[in-house]
Amino acid sequence: MTTDALAARVRAAAVATGAGVEVAHALEDVPGAVARVARRGDMVITLGAGSITTAPEAILAALGGVS
């Protein structure tokens, strides 16, 4: 299954809740994608192995939480 196919299935399942789906095809796109959809009070969880460990600091920076 491709990333876009998975996103389409999640979107279809989320219709009832009004939840959105944002796809980031590359690791460097993750901070911007999170910054577009995250709102005050949201919890952002990253999960993976390897280079994903760089994402939390970049996400915080994109959200304006760190410089």
Residue pairs with C-beta under 8 A, 6 or more apart in sequence:
3 23
3 25
4 23
7 21
7 23
10 21
11 20
11 21
14 20
14 21
20 37
22 33
22 34
22 36
22 37
23 33
24 30
24 32
24 33
27 51
27 52
27 54
27 55
30 46
30 55
30 58
30 59
31 55
31 58
31 59
31 61
31 62
32 62
34 44
34 59
34 62
34 63
35 59
35 62
35 63
38 44
38 63
44 59
46 52
46 55
46 56
46 59
57 66
60 66
61 67
